[in-house]
Amino acid sequence: MRLHPRLLLCLSLTCVVTAGRPAGAQQRGDDPVETARIQIGPLGVTPAIAVSNIGIDSNVFRSEERPERDVTFTVSPGATAWLRAGRTRLTLEGRSDMVYFQRYASERSLDGTIGGRYEIRANRLTPWVAGQWTSGRQRVGYEIDARSRRVERQTGAGVDLRLRPNTDITLSVQRTDHAYDADAMFLGTSLYEVLNRRGESMAIGLSQRLTSLTTFKLEGQQIRDRFVHAPARDADAARLLAGFDLEPFALISGSVRVGYQRFDLRDNVPDYTGLVAWADAAYTLLGRTRFDVVGQREINYSFDVASPYYVLTGGQLTVTPRLSSHWDLQGRIGRHQLDYRAAHGGSGRVEHHLLHGGGIGYRLGASVRVAFDVDREQRASGVPGREYRGYKMGVSMTYGR
């Protein structure tokens, strides 16, 4: 990946400014080894497991005309490990999803993600490298209904520079490869041919801690996507994002980003210039009722040759009132809009995905929750064969999540 000259200059100046720091500089930030569930000297491990969707899926293939029902469940073990050695720290995180269907063996899969980050933590300068590998067959997003194997590889590197006690600057580069299997098909379109691509990005970010619980974030990015088999879909983008990170003990916790993006395609398709945003935040009312909000407005590539991308806008609200120290109720409602952008002279379309559901849960201590949930999903579309409705009903158990 070729670095922009200005970014390369910034990286060089950063190294020069911090090169003279003492070798014995103290590590900064909290040490996750001290809060891990399992601690063996400098090694800390926190395991987790979830058994979810033990029940019925009423529309396994998301078919409008012939919905098929099946018994299904998913087992998801995982763990996060931290190893410290002097000023260095290695973080590893892995998760596996074993998805089972009783009747339709073709829909079963073993999915997994493993990632890591290695950093050298000094008083002012923290260089780091990171990577992640993901392989899965289950659906991602609201558009593609087929369960097709895809692999995603991410590699990145950067440096965090502490300018002042509460002010950091981060410079980073990242490369991501998206690869579907050669036989991956959906509605007559080869996902291998239209979606396999490499994305490269450069970013510079500012982090300003306002209080012990609130941090302001500002980030600028340059992004380049190059498609392996469909070069007419190649795109370049630039965006500026601002927002806040809120610690778990804050009145409102989570993260929020709002910004502006310019998205330019080589193909004969209108470009996008406008708002992008996402949020993942929680608020607890009077210590008993928790509100979780997840929302986004972002650009996604489409499998549709006539409409290479769509703007996804929507969110989900989950309300969890606690009835006692062990029992809680939960209600969910979500709505997402897929606004497709067609080639010049063509007409785009809009699809809507709706979700509502709820359940009841029982907590066994601080780390284990058992729940029974029912969710109903629906997609509204003007394209024949794209509409569907169905429900999922089942029991789930989580530990350490």
Secondary structure, 3 states (H helix, E strand, C coil): CCCCHHHHHHHHHHHHHHCCCCCCCCCCCCCHHHHCCEEECCEEEEEEEEEEEEEEECCCCCCCCCCCCEEEEEEEEEEEEEEEECCEEEEEEEEEEEEEECCCHHHCEEEEEEEEEEEECCCCEEEEEEEEEEEECCCCCCCCCCCCCEEEEEEEEEEEEEEECCEEEEEEEEEEEEEECCCCEECCEEHHHHHCEEEEEEEEEEEEECCCCEEEEEEEEEEEEEECCCHHHCEEEEEEEEEEEECCCCCEEEEEEEEEEEEEECCCCCCEEEEEEEEEEEEEECCCEEEEEEEEEEEEECCCCCCCEEEEEEEEEEEEEECCCCEEEEEEEEEEEEEEECCCCCCCCEEEEEEEEEEEEEEECCCEEEEEEEEEEEEECCCCCCCEEEEEEEEEEEECC
